[in-house]
Amino acid sequence: MQIGVEVSRALDNRRIFIVHEDEIVRAALQFMLHDENEAHEVPTLEEAFRKAAKSSVDLILLDMGLVWKKGIAVLEEIGQKIPKARVVLVAESDDDPDAHACLSLGAHGVMGKPFTVSGVRMKVDAALGRHPSYAAWRASF
């Protein structure tokens, strides 16, 4: 089932990895994104690195909890192993101060709960540079 899919988005299919420890969060984000993107649920960074070696990745939605566990060096590691991918941190709220601190360390955005289909798609489109108000959205960080 496709929910409000814009034709240009369906033709501009991008590969997104949803790297989150919570299976429910991964599934929800994948469901919200799969109509307009090639969205993959990935439970660990190690698996993401293995999959990325076989195909390109445009965007990684990264669990902020993984950054807390592994340290901020994980952002540099992602930049080295998947250099073309942008990283959006999935946090408890859009205002998470730790997530916003990571923006100067290699992250490209923050996506906070509660998730809505339109909100998630807007943030993903903006991070991929295909949203008309990308510059305004990016300037809000």
N, C-alpha and C positions, 0 to 999 in steps of 0.2 A: 504494500500500500504506500502510495506516495502522498505526502502531505504538503501542499503548497509549493511544489517544486517549480522553480523557474527554469525554463528551457536552457538558457545560457549556462546555468549552474550544472545541469545534467550533462551538458556537452563538455564542460570544463571539469572533468572528473579529477579530483585530487586525492592522493593517498594520505590518510590520517591514521596515526597510531594513537590509541587511547591507552596510556600506560597508567594504570591505577590498581591499587591493591584490593579495592572493594569491587567485587564482581557485579553488584547491583548498579553502582555508579558507571562502571564500564558499559554494561548492557544498556542503561538509559541513554548515555551519550551516543553510543553506537546507533541506537534506534533513531535518535533525533537527527543524526547526520547521514545515515546510509542512503537516503534518497538522492542526495546531491553530491555525495563523496564516496570514495572507497574507504570506508571506516573499518578499522581492525581493532578488536579488543586484545590487549597484550598485558598480561598480569605482571611481568617483570621487565626491567631495563635490559637484562641479559638477553631475553627472548626478542626484545625490540631490536637490539644490535644484530642478532642472528638474522632476523627477517629483513632488516635494512640492507644487509650485505647482498641480498638476492634481488632487491628492487628498490627504487627510489622512494623517499618519504618526503612529503611536502610539509607536514605539520605533526607535532607531537603534543598531545594534551597530557600533561604530566602531573601526577598526584603530588601535591605539596608535601604530603606525608613522606614520600620517598626522598624529597630534598632534605627534610628534617633528619631522616634516618641515615642517609648517605653523605650528607653535607653539601655545601654549595658547589664543591668541586664537580659534582655530578653534571652541572650545566656545562662546564668546560669539556667534560668527557663526551657528552652528547654532541657538542660542537665539533669535536675531533672525529668522532665515529660516524656521525650523520650530519655532515657540514651544511647541506642545503636545507635541512629541516628547520622550521621555526618552532619555538617552544612556547606554549601557553600553559601556565600553571593553573591547575584545578584546586581551588582553595575553598575554605568554609564560607568566605564572603568576598565580595569584590573589593572590600576595603582592607583585606588582610595585610598588615604591615610587613610581615616577613616575606610574603609573596611580592609585594611592591619593592622591597629592598633587592629582590633578585632581578628586577628589570635592568639594573645597571650591571649585572653580572652575567648576562647572556639570555635571559628570558625575554620573550617578546610581548607578553600580555598576561593578564590574570582573568580567570573565569571563576566566579563565585556562585555559591548556592543562594537561593533556590534556582534550579535550572528550568528554563522554559524553551520550547522548541525554537521560537523566534529569537530569543536572546542568545542561545547557544549558536545557532546558525549565523547570527549577525557577528558575533565575536570571531567565529571561525573564518567567515568570509573576510572580515577586516584583517585578521592575521595573515591570510593568504593574499591580501592586497586586491581583492576583487569586490569590495564593498564600496559604494559611491562615497560614503562619508568616512573612508579609511583615515584620511589625514586628521579629521576632527576627533575620531575615536582614539587614534594613537596619541594625539596631543593631550588627551585626558590623563595620561600616565605621567 
